[in-house]
Amino acid sequence: MTLTLIGIHSVKMLRNICRYQRQFGQIIWPFYFPQEKRVRSLSTHLQKARNASATTVRRKFYENVSISQGEGGLFEINLDKRKLKTPGGKLFTVPNEALAIAVATEWDIQKDTLMFYTMHLTTLCNTALDNPTQRTKEQMISAALKFLETDTICFRVEEPPGLVELQRNEWDPVMNWIEQRYNVLIGSSSSIMGPQIPEETKNTFKQHLNSYNLWSLTGFEYVITQLKSLVLSFGLIDRHLSVEQAVVLSRLEEEYQIQRWGNVEWTHDYDMHELQARTAAGVMFVHLSTESTAVKRKILQD
């Protein structure tokens, strides 16, 4: 029997994504609409689930899922004898075997009904392949850097004292880490205008983002969109933070209010796990889209 390994970190992340899907069936809106805001009430979640089901759910039409290597060394996904294609009609191909295995797993775990809104890695691949807005790499980097101007952890409150202290205790260590890691100055502010980000800092991050390929940038931007934070996204991609930590930090004010006033039953957990699944998928996509990603096999004796 052949056991395929795509890295302990990525395997754990893929398992978490699948677990979140099974527990909450969260809706992951296609990356074609990155500005879609997360809703905050359970009733709205359920209504959107019903609406989404009409267009993003269909009966399963295949039995077996496999991968194969095609022209140019790219990997393809096969559903029985059919080759998977993108919404734009292109042949669905991914740059390496590790990502192909992860995508194939999404299709393989589907039951009688295909729930496309839970297939985050597939959606990200479709976005990278079809590039529906025809954006260049420079445009993607520019869009990512704009989040630095409104970064979640750069904006601080002046009251209440409990939240001020919480933000300082939880966000400052991450801010200190990224400033030291990249030798930049970011800072924070309680002004509605936010901190003044030095051009040198923007240029440093621009050069770093430019080192990623187009596929990795697609995932990177997706993570930034989920967390509303370039700083937290760098912490995740660099493995300084876990998905759970980054999500909590991105929702710090909301978590503070929930601890103080309580929350609507189910809504908090639903939102939390939905965001965790989205973020985990994006981070995994970045890691699996890098050119250095390789698949190792270990032969086990039955």
C-alpha positions in Angstrom: 0.0 0.0 0.0 1.3 3.5 -0.8 0.8 6.3 1.6 1.1 9.8 0.2 2.3 12.5 2.4 2.0 16.2 1.6 3.6 17.5 4.8 2.3 17.2 8.4 1.4 20.9 8.5 -0.7 20.7 5.3 -2.3 17.4 6.2 -3.5 18.8 9.6 -4.8 21.9 7.9 -6.7 19.8 5.3 -8.2 17.7 8.1 -9.3 20.8 9.9 -11.0 22.2 6.8 -12.9 18.9 6.4 -13.8 18.8 10.0 -15.2 22.4 10.0 -17.2 21.5 6.9 -18.7 18.4 8.5 -19.6 20.2 11.7 -21.0 23.4 10.4 -21.4 23.1 6.6 -20.2 26.6 6.4 -20.7 28.7 3.2 -17.5 29.7 1.6 -18.5 32.3 -1.1 -16.5 32.0 -4.3 -13.3 34.1 -4.4 -14.7 35.7 -7.5 -16.5 38.0 -5.0 -13.8 38.8 -2.4 -15.7 41.7 -1.0 -18.6 39.6 0.2 -19.1 40.4 3.9 -19.6 37.8 6.5 -23.1 37.9 7.9 -23.6 38.0 11.7 -26.9 36.4 12.3 -27.8 32.7 12.1 -31.1 33.4 10.3 -29.2 35.2 7.6 -26.7 32.4 7.4 -29.5 29.9 6.9 -31.3 32.0 4.3 -28.1 32.4 2.3 -27.5 28.6 2.6 -30.9 28.0 1.0 -30.3 30.5 -1.8 -26.8 29.0 -2.4 -28.1 25.5 -2.6 -30.2 26.4 -5.6 -27.2 27.2 -7.7 -24.2 25.5 -6.0 -25.5 22.1 -5.2 -26.1 19.1 -7.6 -26.3 15.4 -7.5 -22.9 13.6 -7.5 -22.3 12.2 -11.0 -19.0 10.2 -10.5 -17.7 7.3 -8.4 -14.0 7.6 -8.5 -11.5 10.5 -8.2 -8.0 10.3 -9.5 -5.1 12.5 -10.6 -2.9 12.3 -13.6 0.0 14.2 -15.0 -0.6 15.9 -18.4 1.3 18.1 -20.8 3.9 20.4 -19.4 4.1 18.4 -16.1 0.8 19.8 -14.9 -1.6 17.7 -12.9 -5.2 17.0 -13.7 -8.2 15.8 -11.8 -10.2 13.0 -13.2 -13.8 12.2 -12.2 -14.2 8.7 -13.4 -13.1 9.2 -17.1 -14.0 12.8 -17.2 -11.4 15.5 -16.9 -12.4 18.3 -14.5 -12.8 21.8 -16.1 -13.0 25.3 -14.7 -16.2 27.4 -14.8 -14.6 29.2 -17.7 -14.3 26.0 -19.6 -10.5 25.5 -19.2 -8.9 22.2 -18.4 -8.5 22.1 -14.6 -4.7 21.8 -14.1 -2.6 22.5 -11.0 1.2 23.0 -10.9 2.1 20.2 -8.6 1.0 16.8 -7.3 0.5 17.9 -3.7 -2.1 20.5 -4.6 -3.7 18.0 -7.0 -4.1 15.5 -4.1 -5.6 18.1 -1.9 -8.2 19.2 -4.5 -8.9 15.5 -5.4 -9.6 15.0 -1.7 -12.3 17.7 -1.7 -14.1 15.9 -4.6 -13.6 12.5 -3.0 -15.2 13.4 0.3 -18.4 14.6 -1.3 -21.4 12.4 -0.6 -24.6 12.0 -2.7 -24.9 15.8 -3.2 -22.0 18.0 -4.4 -21.7 21.0 -2.2 -19.5 23.3 -4.3 -19.6 26.0 -1.6 -17.5 23.8 0.7 -14.8 23.2 -1.9 -12.5 26.1 -1.1 -9.3 24.8 -2.7 -11.2 24.0 -5.9 -12.6 27.5 -5.9 -9.2 29.1 -5.5 -7.7 27.0 -8.3 -10.6 28.1 -10.5 -9.9 31.7 -9.7 -6.2 31.3 -10.5 -6.9 29.5 -13.7 -9.7 31.6 -15.1 -8.6 34.9 -13.6 -12.1 36.3 -14.2 -11.1 39.9 -13.7 -7.9 39.5 -15.7 -5.6 41.0 -13.1 -1.9 41.1 -13.4 0.5 40.1 -10.6 1.3 43.8 -10.0 -2.4 44.6 -9.5 -2.8 41.7 -7.0 0.1 42.9 -5.0 -1.2 46.5 -5.0 -4.6 45.2 -3.8 -3.0 43.2 -1.0 -0.9 46.2 0.2 -4.0 48.4 0.4 -5.1 46.3 3.4 -2.1 47.6 5.3 -3.6 51.0 5.4 -6.7 49.7 7.1 -5.2 46.7 8.9 -7.3 45.3 11.7 -4.5 45.3 14.3 -3.3 48.8 13.4 -6.5 50.4 14.6 -6.8 50.7 18.3 -9.6 51.9 20.6 -9.3 54.5 23.4 -12.0 52.9 25.5 -13.2 50.8 27.3 -10.0 50.2 29.3 -10.5 46.4 29.2 -10.5 46.3 25.4 -7.6 48.8 25.2 -5.5 46.4 27.4 -6.7 43.4 25.5 -5.6 44.9 22.2 -2.2 45.9 23.6 -1.6 42.5 25.1 -2.7 40.4 22.1 -1.8 42.6 19.1 1.4 44.2 20.2 3.4 40.9 20.2 2.4 40.2 16.6 3.2 43.8 15.6 6.6 43.5 17.2 7.2 40.2 15.5 6.5 41.4 12.0 8.5 44.7 12.4 11.5 42.7 13.6 11.0 39.9 11.0 10.9 42.2 8.0 12.9 45.1 9.6 10.0 47.6 9.0 8.0 50.1 10.9 4.2 49.9 10.9 2.8 51.2 14.2 -0.7 51.6 15.4 -3.2 54.5 16.0 -6.5 55.2 17.6 -7.2 57.9 15.0 -9.8 57.2 12.4 -7.2 57.9 9.7 -5.0 55.1 11.1 -1.2 55.1 11.3 1.0 56.6 8.7 2.7 53.7 7.0 6.2 54.6 5.7 6.9 54.1 2.0 9.9 52.0 3.0 7.6 49.5 4.7 5.3 49.3 1.7 8.2 48.7 -0.6 9.6 46.0 1.6 6.3 44.1 1.6 5.9 44.7 -2.1 9.3 43.1 -2.8 8.4 40.2 -0.6 5.0 39.6 -2.2 6.6 39.8 -5.6 8.6 36.7 -4.7 5.4 34.7 -4.8 3.9 33.2 -8.0 0.5 34.1 -9.2 -1.1 31.1 -7.6 0.3 31.8 -4.2 -0.7 35.4 -4.4 -4.3 34.3 -5.1 -4.3 32.4 -1.9 -2.4 35.1 0.0 -5.0 37.7 -1.0 -7.8 35.4 -0.1 -6.4 35.0 3.5 -5.9 38.8 3.8 -9.5 39.3 2.7 -10.8 36.9 5.4 -8.7 38.4 8.2 -8.8 42.0 7.0 -5.2 42.1 8.0 -2.0 41.9 6.1 0.0 41.6 9.3 -2.0 38.6 10.6 -1.8 37.0 7.1 2.0 37.3 7.1 2.0 35.7 10.6 0.0 32.8 9.2 2.0 32.2 6.0 5.3 32.4 7.9 3.9 29.9 10.5 4.3 32.3 13.3 0.5 32.0 14.1 -1.9 29.1 13.9 -5.2 29.5 12.0 -7.1 29.5 15.3 -4.8 32.2 16.8 -5.1 34.4 13.7 -8.9 34.1 13.5 -9.3 35.0 17.2 -6.9 38.0 16.8 -8.9 39.2 13.8 -12.1 39.1 15.8 -10.7 40.5 19.1 -13.2 43.3 19.6 -16.1 41.0 18.8 -14.8 38.4 21.2 -14.5 41.0 23.9 -18.0 42.1 23.4 -19.3 38.5 23.4 -17.4 37.8 26.7 -19.0 40.9 28.1 -22.6 40.8 26.8 -23.0 37.2 25.6 -23.8 36.0 22.1 -26.7 34.7 20.0 -26.8 30.9 20.4 -24.9 29.1 17.6 -24.1 32.2 15.7 -20.7 32.8 17.3 -19.5 29.2 16.8 -20.8 29.2 13.2 -19.0 32.4 12.3 -15.8 31.3 14.0 -15.6 27.9 12.3 -16.6 29.4 9.0 -13.8 31.9 9.1 -11.3 29.2 10.3 -12.2 27.0 7.4 -11.8 29.8 4.9 -8.5 30.9 6.3 -7.1 27.4 6.6 -7.9 26.8 3.0 -6.2 30.0 1.9 -3.1 29.3 3.9 -2.9 25.7 2.6 -3.4 26.9 -1.0 -0.4 29.3 -0.6 1.8 26.6 0.8 0.8 24.0 -1.8 1.1 26.5 -4.7 4.8 27.1 -4.1 7.2 25.6 -6.7 9.1 23.8 -3.9 6.1 21.8 -2.8 6.9 18.1 -3.2 5.1 14.8 -2.5 6.9 12.1 -0.5 5.7 8.5 -0.5 6.3 5.9 2.1 5.7 2.3 1.2 4.0 0.4 4.0 3.8 -3.3 4.2 0.3 -4.7 4.6 
